[in-house]
């Protein structure tokens, strides 16, 4: 029995558009309970997103599992899988990256490739299309990454010495990732480009040196947040509201939204309540998570299933 434990992730982190990402202590667990004949998949889903899953051939975990076997010329094999999902879908918390990373790592284990996860990153990023969620999801921590279409380069920054919590407010609405891309301008002014360049450099330097007081300023952005904040109720107000809460070190739209992330020193409750109150004022239900930065990343637990089980067709149980 194999289990892939894969963390949530938040991308962009304000000024770090498409390059900064952080792994969070919220996990999907993908458990292989048996092997099946080729192209036969049984997936039982517990938790987030069970009712909205696509057919097995469209399932990101299954697709990434099959793509990995094919890339390394491993004979195809089916799976009997139990998926325990804690990461909300379509909320900017890396649920797609979690499925891709989990599928690749399970294929690495089932196919007995024995590759270190870092060696699998290029394939993971290729399947996802960009590195900012996949890389921290795979290796953990706060990561700055770049991809040229073939190769991934990244740096995992050291953890804060001080205790910092990550508060994530998740409203009961979704933002379509494609739409979130389409609302962005095709070009920006030199002034805005310099603004983001300076903020992103300051954010990286402040994280490394522990200069927490710089984060509210360093996480400001003019490339994506002003446009994406209009896609969900309260988006244009929430970032300003939480900045004034004592202990809040800075806030950003998580990924393409609609979740909003804040780094908090001290008691996180006040920041969480303020974030959710913005959604409440607009008639939107929400919930919040108080999380840590996951430093370990995705991992495999258990032993490889020994034998294939009988199976006759693809199905998903929800």
ZICORZI-V864226 format. One record per pair of residues at least 6 apart in sequence whose ideal C-beta (glycine too) atoms are under 6 Angstrom apart, sorted by the first residue. I is the first residue (numbers start at 1). GAP is how many residues later the second one is. D is the distance in Angstrom with one decimal. If there is no record, write none. Layout:
I,GAP,D ; I,GAP,D
This chain:
1,301,4.7 ; 2,30,4.3 ; 2,107,5.5 ; 2,300,4.6 ; 3,26,5.7 ; 3,28,4.5 ; 3,298,4.7 ; 3,299,5.2 ; 4,26,4.5 ; 4,98,4.2 ; 4,101,5.1 ; 4,102,5.2 ; 4,296,5.7 ; 5,22,5.5 ; 5,24,5.4 ; 5,294,5.4 ; 6,22,5.2 ; 6,92,4.4 ; 6,95,5.2 ; 6,96,4.6 ; 6,292,4.5 ; 7,16,4.5 ; 7,17,5.8 ; 7,20,5.5 ; 7,130,6.0 ; 7,287,4.3 ; 8,16,4.4 ; 8,18,4.2 ; 8,79,4.5 ; 8,85,4.6 ; 8,86,5.3 ; 9,12,5.5 ; 9,14,5.2 ; 9,85,3.6 ; 9,88,5.8 ; 9,124,4.7 ; 9,127,4.9 ; 9,128,4.4 ; 10,12,5.3 ; 10,244,4.3 ; 10,251,5.1 ; 11,10,4.5 ; 11,121,3.9 ; 11,122,4.7 ; 11,244,4.7 ; 13,7,4.2 ; 13,239,5.5 ; 14,205,3.3 ; 14,207,4.7 ; 14,238,3.8 ; 15,181,5.2 ; 15,184,3.6 ; 15,185,4.3 ; 15,188,5.6 ; 15,206,4.8 ; 16,184,5.1 ; 17,206,4.8 ; 17,207,5.2 ; 18,112,5.7 ; 18,114,5.5 ; 19,113,5.8 ; 19,125,5.8 ; 20,124,5.7 ; 21,111,4.2 ; 21,112,5.6 ; 21,115,4.2 ; 21,122,5.5 ; 22,114,5.5 ; 22,120,4.7 ; 22,271,5.8 ; 23,113,4.2 ; 23,114,5.9 ; 23,117,4.6 ; 23,271,4.1 ; 23,274,5.9 ; 24,267,4.7 ; 24,270,5.8 ; 25,266,4.7 ; 25,267,4.4 ; 25,269,4.8 ; 26,60,5.5 ; 26,61,5.8 ; 26,265,5.8 ; 27,59,5.7 ; 28,57,5.0 ; 28,59,5.2 ; 28,70,4.8 ; 29,55,4.2 ; 30,53,5.4 ; 30,72,4.4 ; 31,51,4.4 ; 32,47,5.8 ; 32,49,5.8 ; 32,273,6.0 ; 33,47,5.1 ; 33,49,5.9 ; 34,46,4.0 ; 34,271,5.6 ; 34,275,4.2 ; 35,42,5.4 ; 35,270,5.0 ; 35,273,4.3 ; 36,42,3.2 ; 36,44,5.6 ; 36,272,6.0 ; 36,273,5.7 ; 36,275,3.9 ; 37,41,5.4 ; 37,274,5.8 ; 38,38,4.1 ; 38,40,5.8 ; 40,38,3.6 ; 40,271,4.1 ; 41,15,4.3 ; 41,21,5.6 ; 41,37,5.5 ; 41,38,5.5 ; 41,273,5.1 ; 42,38,4.6 ; 42,273,5.9 ; 43,38,4.8 ; 43,273,4.9 ; 44,38,4.9 ; 44,273,4.6 ; 45,8,5.9 ; 45,38,4.8 ; 45,273,5.5 ; 46,38,5.0 ; 47,37,5.7 ; 47,38,4.0 ; 47,39,5.8 ; 48,37,4.1 ; 48,40,5.3 ; 48,41,5.9 ; 49,36,5.6 ; 49,40,3.9 ; 50,268,4.4 ; 51,267,5.3 ; 53,263,5.6 ; 56,6,5.2 ; 56,258,4.3 ; 60,36,5.7 ; 60,39,3.8 ; 60,40,5.6 ; 61,38,4.2 ; 61,41,5.4 ; 61,42,4.1 ; 64,36,4.5 ; 64,39,3.1 ; 64,40,5.2 ; 64,63,5.2 ; 65,38,4.0 ; 65,41,5.7 ; 65,42,4.7 ; 68,36,4.8 ; 68,39,3.5 ; 69,7,5.8 ; 69,38,5.2 ; 69,42,5.7 ; 72,41,5.8 ; 74,37,3.9 ; 87,6,5.4 ; 87,8,4.6 ; 87,11,5.6 ; 88,82,5.5 ; 89,6,4.9 ; 90,84,4.0 ; 91,79,5.3 ; 91,168,4.7 ; 92,162,4.1 ; 92,163,3.2 ; 92,164,5.5 ; 92,165,5.0 ; 92,167,4.5 ; 93,166,5.7 ; 94,39,4.3 ; 94,43,5.6 ; 97,31,5.7 ; 97,36,3.7 ; 97,37,4.8 ; 97,40,4.6 ; 100,24,5.7 ; 100,27,5.0 ; 100,28,5.3 ; 101,23,5.7 ; 101,36,5.0 ; 101,37,5.1 ; 101,197,4.9 ; 104,16,5.2 ; 104,20,5.3 ; 105,193,5.8 ; 105,195,5.8 ; 108,7,5.4 ; 109,191,5.2 ; 117,21,5.5 ; 121,17,6.0 ; 121,31,4.9 ; 122,30,5.4 ; 124,10,4.7 ; 125,6,4.7 ; 125,9,5.2 ; 125,22,5.3 ; 125,27,5.3 ; 128,6,4.7 ; 131,14,4.1 ; 131,16,4.6 ; 131,21,5.6 ; 135,8,4.9 ; 135,10,4.4 ; 135,19,5.1 ; 136,7,4.4 ; 138,159,5.4 ; 138,160,5.3 ; 139,158,4.4 ; 140,154,5.2 ; 140,155,4.8 ; 140,156,4.8 ; 140,157,3.2 ; 141,15,4.6 ; 141,154,5.1 ; 142,15,4.6 ; 143,11,5.4 ; 143,13,5.1 ; 144,11,5.2 ; 145,9,3.8 ; 146,7,5.1 ; 157,50,5.1 ; 157,51,5.6 ; 159,136,5.9 ; 161,49,5.9 ; 164,99,5.5 ; 164,101,5.6 ; 165,99,4.9 ; 165,103,4.5 ; 165,125,5.6 ; 166,125,4.6 ; 167,95,4.7 ; 167,97,5.4 ; 167,101,4.9 ; 167,104,5.1 ; 167,105,4.8 ; 167,123,5.7 ; 168,91,5.5 ; 168,93,5.2 ; 168,121,4.7 ; 169,91,5.0 ; 169,106,3.7 ; 169,107,5.4 ; 169,117,5.7 ; 169,119,4.8 ; 170,89,4.7 ; 170,117,5.4 ; 171,87,5.2 ; 171,108,4.6 ; 171,113,4.9 ; 171,115,4.3 ; 172,113,4.2 ; 173,59,5.4 ; 173,85,5.5 ; 175,56,5.1 ; 175,57,5.8 ; 175,81,5.7 ; 175,82,4.5 ; 175,83,4.9 ; 177,79,5.5 ; 180,48,5.4 ; 180,76,3.5 ; 183,44,4.7 ; 184,40,5.8 ; 184,43,5.6 ; 192,30,4.3 ; 195,27,5.1 ; 196,26,5.9 ; 196,27,5.2 ; 199,19,5.3 ; 199,21,5.4 ; 202,12,5.9 ; 202,16,4.2 ; 203,15,3.8 ; 206,8,3.9 ; 206,12,5.4 ; 212,37,5.4 ; 215,34,4.4 ; 215,35,3.8 ; 216,27,5.6 ; 216,34,4.4 ; 219,31,4.1 ; 219,33,5.2 ; 225,28,5.3 ; 228,25,5.7 ; 228,28,5.9 ; 228,29,5.2 ; 229,6,3.6 ; 229,7,4.6 ; 232,25,5.6 ; 232,26,3.7 ; 233,49,3.9 ; 233,51,5.1 ; 234,44,4.3 ; 234,45,5.1 ; 234,48,4.9 ; 237,41,5.7 ; 238,22,5.4 ; 238,40,4.4 ; 239,12,5.1 ; 241,33,5.9 ; 241,37,5.7 ; 242,6,5.2 ; 242,9,4.6 ; 242,20,5.4 ; 242,29,5.8 ; 242,32,5.5 ; 242,33,5.6 ; 245,25,5.6 ; 245,26,4.8 ; 245,29,5.2 ; 247,17,5.3 ; 247,18,5.2 ; 247,19,4.0 ; 248,14,5.4 ; 248,16,5.6 ; 248,23,4.9 ; 249,14,4.2 ; 249,16,5.7 ; 250,13,5.6 ; 251,11,4.1 ; 252,9,5.5 ; 253,7,5.9 ; 254,7,4.4 ; 260,15,5.9 ; 262,9,5.3 ; 264,7,4.9 ; 268,22,4.9 ; 272,16,4.3 ; 276,10,4.7 ; 276,12,5.6 ; 279,7,4.1
